[in-house]
């Protein structure tokens, strides 16, 4: 097949997944080319290393701004949507000249789902890691909950300004929801990374999708020369942001009597305020916290190969790639039993799933460390499990099947059921 790819991804697991998917499709003999806006992180796993990638201009619309609040209401998100639509239309025109069989659309860091599926005239598949979760989940607060207003607020200029600013914020959120659902509906089919993500897409968009599990590059991720020789430190991998829940892990480690093992956190993105909070919390509970940012692939693999345990507790993680990467390197995981992590960890095979309790999490860590032979057996079994089910090639074959079905079905765009318009 000739496959056109569109994406707008930052560094992180989503970009890693796409890079491995493209490499896998090339390995299966397919012809792949890519389109993206300039906002894509070209330092982290650039697709241009694998295929021809075209960077197409993304130019915002500029409007007059007579009043700040009205300008925000009318301009901010709507202007970006217009700019992204024009970008997608240009990409679709170029794709149309290339005689491609299918479009593989990916996530957008700004809108999550863009209009590219509405403009192409060929079979299309959206591979969606997750909806823009902050529009649909209380992380940290329900996004559309009404604010508290004092009696007679309309007589206070400052309160009126607060209400107007909030209206602007809500309007931007509403526009994002509208665009996500409309754009996702335009694709012939949607694929996602887990059963949990499938349910999240159904809750957010009212659209069906099919699970197409990811995989890991087992050649790059290996146990190393001395798989049983591990150092006394805990590892966690993910952005240093509230949703990755580093504070939970630090508090859990603070419940242990033995605090000699430091926690090494490998991050690609850092929320400075949250990182500062976690660092202070670690000092308060007596845990050594070592934050490493922007490491190379080789350095990250080195930590996977030498850590004593991977600790993993993100909130509502759509899939959980880090436990599989750890398994490929012979590293067992202790994780919170939540969302997609329940699918990338098999209890007693490559890790342990624990309720979201800091006390229970700490107890499980102590239990695991007290059985070193079991941990070594799990490390070997976890590697075997990856080789059996989670290799990059098996993931590429799963995606290949999804794309082939889309091509066979043709350009069958989704349509709203008649009753939805009533």
C-alpha atoms as one frame of an Amber mdcrd trajectory, in Angstrom:
protein
   0.000   0.000   0.000   0.918   3.647  -0.444   0.230   5.227   2.936   0.049
   8.956   3.657   0.631   9.935   7.288  -0.402  13.187   8.978   0.576  14.147
  12.529   1.346  17.036  14.869   3.072  15.372  17.819   5.430  16.590  20.534
   8.143  14.430  22.041   6.880  11.530  24.136   5.068   8.227  23.889   2.756
   9.256  21.043   5.666  10.238  18.810   7.554   7.067  19.797   4.521   4.975
  18.872   4.148   6.667  15.468   7.863   6.331  14.708   7.745   2.599  15.442
   4.540   2.209  13.419   6.103   3.861  10.380   9.278   1.790  10.723   7.148
  -1.345  11.009   5.056  -0.519   7.946   8.229   0.084   5.948   9.532  -3.274
   7.140   6.358  -4.906   5.827   7.052  -3.472   2.381   4.694  -0.504   2.302
   5.435   2.923   0.802   4.945   5.653   3.418   5.206   9.455   3.270   4.336
  12.023   5.918   2.910  15.545   6.290   3.036  17.754   9.379   2.978  21.411
  10.521   6.128  23.221  11.741   5.074  22.735  15.384   6.138  19.065  15.294
   9.155  18.259  17.475  11.805  17.432  14.870  14.499  16.804  17.456  12.756
  13.765  18.924  12.540  10.790  16.533  11.989  12.778  13.317  10.080  10.753
  10.732  12.356  12.339   8.141  14.972   9.820   9.241  12.729   7.067   7.852
  10.596   8.557   5.095   9.971  11.695   3.103   8.261  14.201   5.400   6.805
  17.494   4.182   6.502  20.354   6.653   3.554  22.498   5.534   3.039  26.069
   6.747   0.537  26.762   9.511  -0.419  30.444   9.438  -2.846  31.910  11.956
  -5.613  34.289  10.879  -5.236  37.829  12.243  -8.344  39.806  13.120  -8.913
  43.210  14.661  -9.222  43.264  18.443 -11.408  46.186  19.608 -11.813  44.758
  23.115  -9.641  42.170  24.798 -12.425  39.850  26.045 -14.441  39.996  22.807
 -11.246  39.380  20.846 -10.525  36.311  22.980 -14.064  35.021  22.501 -14.043
  35.426  18.726 -10.415  35.007  17.855  -8.239  32.661  19.854  -9.355  29.093
  19.174 -11.509  29.894  16.142  -8.526  31.543  14.437  -6.336  28.552  15.128
  -9.029  26.205  13.805  -9.197  28.211  10.580  -5.423  28.116  10.222  -5.263
  24.380  10.880  -8.111  23.773   8.415  -6.208  25.609   5.684  -3.062  23.661
   6.560  -4.971  20.365   6.346  -6.574  21.355   3.050  -3.148  22.054   1.575
  -1.794  18.738   2.894  -4.811  16.924   1.449  -4.221  18.526  -1.952  -0.627
  17.308  -1.960  -1.678  13.859  -0.766  -4.252  13.724  -3.537  -1.519  14.179
  -6.149   0.427  11.220  -4.778  -1.981   8.400  -5.620  -2.060   7.102  -2.065
  -4.286   4.238  -0.982  -5.035   5.355   2.538  -4.487   8.194   5.011  -3.212
   7.338   8.477  -4.151  10.360  10.566  -2.592  10.906  13.969  -3.093  13.175
  16.943  -2.562  16.935  17.083  -0.974  18.444  20.187  -3.271  21.475  19.874
  -6.677  20.184  18.700  -6.117  16.437  19.201  -8.094  15.683  15.986  -7.759
  17.974  12.969  -9.718  18.374   9.732  -7.336  16.335   7.544  -9.895  13.511
   7.304 -12.503  15.927   5.934 -10.311  17.042   3.048  -8.770  13.849   1.689
 -10.551  11.899  -1.034  -9.388   8.406  -0.110  -9.779   5.769   2.599  -8.792
   7.108   6.003  -7.945   5.790   9.454  -7.469   7.920  12.560  -5.055   6.413
  15.079  -6.048   8.229  18.243  -4.127   7.704  21.475  -6.844   9.506  23.479
  -9.279  12.421  23.228  -8.081  15.756  24.611  -8.615  14.501  28.130  -8.759
  17.891  29.905 -12.044  18.572  28.105 -13.684  15.384  29.358 -12.061  14.473
  32.681 -11.806  16.150  36.078  -8.033  16.615  35.962  -7.927  18.393  38.335
 -11.461  19.865  38.171 -14.539  19.238  36.002 -13.906  21.448  32.957 -17.461
  22.816  32.586 -18.576  23.133  36.226 -20.279  26.448  36.993 -18.286  29.004
  38.933 -19.307  30.551  42.263 -20.598  34.104  41.897 -21.519  36.529  44.686
 -25.038  37.909  44.890 -25.403  40.961  42.678 -22.163  40.237  40.837 -23.402
  42.178  37.814 -23.035  45.430  39.779 -19.288  44.880  40.238 -17.001  45.746
  37.325 -14.316  43.339  38.555 -16.802  40.480  38.884 -18.208  41.203  35.422
 -14.680  41.022  34.019 -14.176  37.657  35.751 -17.403  36.327  34.249 -16.414
  37.602  30.799 -12.968  35.996  31.036 -14.541  32.729  32.137 -16.975  32.924
  29.211 -13.984  33.266  26.888 -12.300  30.219  28.427 -15.493  28.138  28.228
 -16.041  29.230  24.629 -12.557  28.032  23.672 -13.242  24.673  25.304 -16.588
  24.359  23.526 -14.965  25.082  20.163 -12.321  22.411  20.797 -14.991  19.829
  21.644 -16.975  20.753  18.538 -13.937  20.449  16.277 -12.714  17.175  17.795
 -16.040  15.418  17.308 -16.624  16.829  13.822 -13.111  15.959  12.661 -13.065
  12.484  14.177 -16.409  11.751  12.511 -14.893  12.426   9.081 -12.507   9.466
   9.185 -13.566   6.144   7.733 -12.522   4.377  10.928 -10.778   5.046  14.225
  -8.128   2.853  15.820  -6.862   3.252  19.371  -4.297   1.818  21.755  -6.396
   0.054  24.411  -9.854  -1.042  25.489  -9.792   1.824  27.963  -9.102   4.331
  25.156 -11.887   2.807  23.092 -14.290   3.500  25.934 -12.872   7.007  26.419
 -13.460   7.801  22.719 -17.000   6.459  22.935 -17.723   8.552  26.044 -16.202
  11.723  24.574 -17.238  11.533  20.916 -20.024   8.978  20.750 -17.979   7.168
  18.084 -16.888   3.546  17.849 -13.244   2.590  17.411 -11.222  -0.598  17.367
  -8.260  -1.540  19.514  -4.967  -1.828  17.643  -2.354  -2.435  20.318   1.042
  -0.799  20.158   4.361  -2.600  20.537   7.972  -1.874  21.460  11.241  -2.241
  19.601  12.588  -5.350  21.309  15.910  -5.032  19.470  16.570  -1.549  20.885
  15.110  -2.448  24.277  16.969  -5.493  25.622  18.094  -6.695  29.073  21.773
  -6.021  28.404  24.799  -8.188  29.132  24.121  -8.797  32.848  20.325  -8.865
  33.280  20.412 -10.105  36.897  22.780  -7.388  38.102  20.604  -4.427  39.047
  21.256  -1.374  41.147  19.352  -0.185  44.215  17.165   2.560  42.776  13.568
   2.920  41.632  12.762   4.234  38.162   9.769   6.023  36.709   9.448   7.284
  33.130   7.056   9.988  31.923   6.494  13.723  31.815   6.931  15.588  35.087
   3.325  16.779  35.103   0.450  16.275  37.554  -1.241  13.576  35.445   1.820
  11.335  35.735   1.303  11.374  39.512   4.880  11.575  40.769   3.618  12.919
  44.091   1.722   9.679  44.709   4.869   7.607  44.213   6.932   9.909  46.434
   4.351   9.724  49.222   4.182   5.938  48.841   7.966   5.670  49.161   7.744
   7.929  52.189   5.619   5.223  53.859   8.474   2.717  53.642  10.851   2.270
  56.556  13.790   1.731  54.220  14.344   4.956  52.306  17.824   4.111  51.033
  16.669   3.603  47.426  16.421   6.872  45.456  13.711   7.516  42.879  15.069
   8.407  39.433  12.434  10.102  37.275  13.173  10.295  33.534  11.083  13.033
  31.873  10.754  14.524  28.413   8.530  17.432  29.549   8.636  19.284  32.865
   6.014  21.407  34.576   8.400  23.483  36.686   5.865  24.261  39.374   4.908
  20.624  39.779   8.552  19.495  39.708   9.322  21.946  42.504   6.379  20.668
  44.523   7.449  17.036  44.097  11.041  17.879  45.022   9.934  19.603  48.255
   7.565  16.733  49.055  10.379  14.205  48.595  12.581  16.167  50.998   9.781
  16.280  53.571   9.207  12.495  53.520  12.897  11.587  53.323  12.999  10.267
  49.746  15.902  11.038  47.416  14.382  12.365  44.185  16.544  12.542  41.063
  14.865  14.206  38.062  16.535  13.605  34.684  15.267  15.563  31.684  15.802
  15.176  27.930  17.923  12.030  27.991  18.967  10.191  24.851  17.456   6.835
  23.926  20.657   5.098  25.008  20.555   6.750  28.420  16.910   5.827  28.982
  17.575   2.208  28.020  20.534   2.237  30.399  18.213   3.141  33.280  15.740
   0.414  32.271  18.594  -2.106  32.301  19.967  -1.174  35.716  16.982  -0.099
  37.864  15.645  -2.332  40.620  11.953  -1.716  39.870   9.829   0.490  37.641
   7.189   2.387  39.627   4.210   3.557  37.580   1.138   5.458  38.775  -0.183
   7.868  36.085  -3.791   9.025  36.299  -6.070   7.488  33.660  -3.158   6.626
  31.349  -4.597   5.596  27.961  -2.211   2.669  27.509   1.077   2.638  29.384
   4.051   2.070  27.094   6.740   2.402  29.794   5.914  -0.938  31.501   6.321
  -2.729  28.161   9.618  -0.977  27.501  10.744  -1.988  30.977   9.643  -5.586
  30.355  11.666  -5.720  27.157  14.692  -4.716  29.245  14.003  -7.321  31.917
  12.644  -4.849  34.489   9.544  -5.660  36.555   6.919  -3.004  37.356   4.766
  -2.092  40.331   1.833  -0.017  39.043  -1.520   1.379  40.040  -4.334  -0.722
  38.577  -5.980   2.001  36.541  -7.056   2.664  32.943  -4.866   1.302  30.126
  -2.092   0.183  32.477  -4.265  -2.827  33.274  -3.702  -3.951  29.670   0.049
  -3.388  29.350   0.766  -5.155  32.655  -0.178  -8.790  33.223  -0.331  -9.528
  36.937   2.603 -11.689  37.975   3.982 -11.837  34.419   5.719  -8.498  33.903
   4.539  -6.651  36.970   2.053  -6.167  39.775  -1.135  -4.100  39.795  -2.035
  -2.374  43.047  -5.071  -0.310  44.131  -4.547   3.461  44.150  -3.483   3.515
  47.794  -0.091   4.880  48.844   0.027   2.417  51.753  -0.793  -0.582  49.556
   1.689   0.613  46.930   4.451   0.806  49.547   3.538  -2.616  50.913   3.715
  -4.157  47.444   7.163  -2.641  46.857   8.418  -4.173  50.128   6.829  -7.513
  49.250   8.466  -7.575  45.818  11.886  -6.547  47.093  11.655  -9.316  49.686
  11.440 -11.964  46.918  14.434 -11.320  44.641  14.235 -14.712  42.935  10.624
 -14.096  41.958  11.618 -10.714  40.540  14.326 -12.353  38.432  11.853 -14.928
  37.123   9.386 -12.161  36.299  12.063 -10.214  34.465  12.704 -13.188  32.190
   8.977 -13.903  31.743   8.263 -10.252  30.986  10.819 -10.276  28.199   9.284
 -13.446  26.768   5.811 -11.880  26.955   7.004  -8.896  24.932   8.536 -11.202
  22.331   5.287 -13.192  22.122   2.761 -10.336  21.889   4.227  -6.849  21.970
   6.989  -6.546  19.380   7.126  -3.620  16.983   6.569  -6.016  14.083   3.431
  -7.545  15.602   2.108  -4.029  16.234   2.842  -3.081  12.608   0.995  -6.178
  11.406  -2.021  -5.232  13.524  -1.990  -1.733  12.037  -1.508  -3.139   8.550
  -4.711  -5.161   8.954  -6.624  -2.050  10.029  -5.373  -0.089   7.016  -6.106
  -2.934   4.595  -9.689  -3.152   5.827 -10.046   0.602   5.367  -8.797   0.365
   1.784 -11.169  -2.527   1.054 -14.064  -0.533   2.447 -13.078   2.486   0.349
 -13.795   6.104   1.154 -16.707   5.395   3.462 -16.839   8.438   5.698 -18.750
   8.306   8.936 -22.191   9.871   8.914 -24.343  10.949  11.833 -27.415   8.807
  12.403 -30.612  10.639  11.365 -31.938  10.646  14.931 -28.941  12.700  16.149
 -30.145  15.679  14.104 -33.657  15.561  15.609
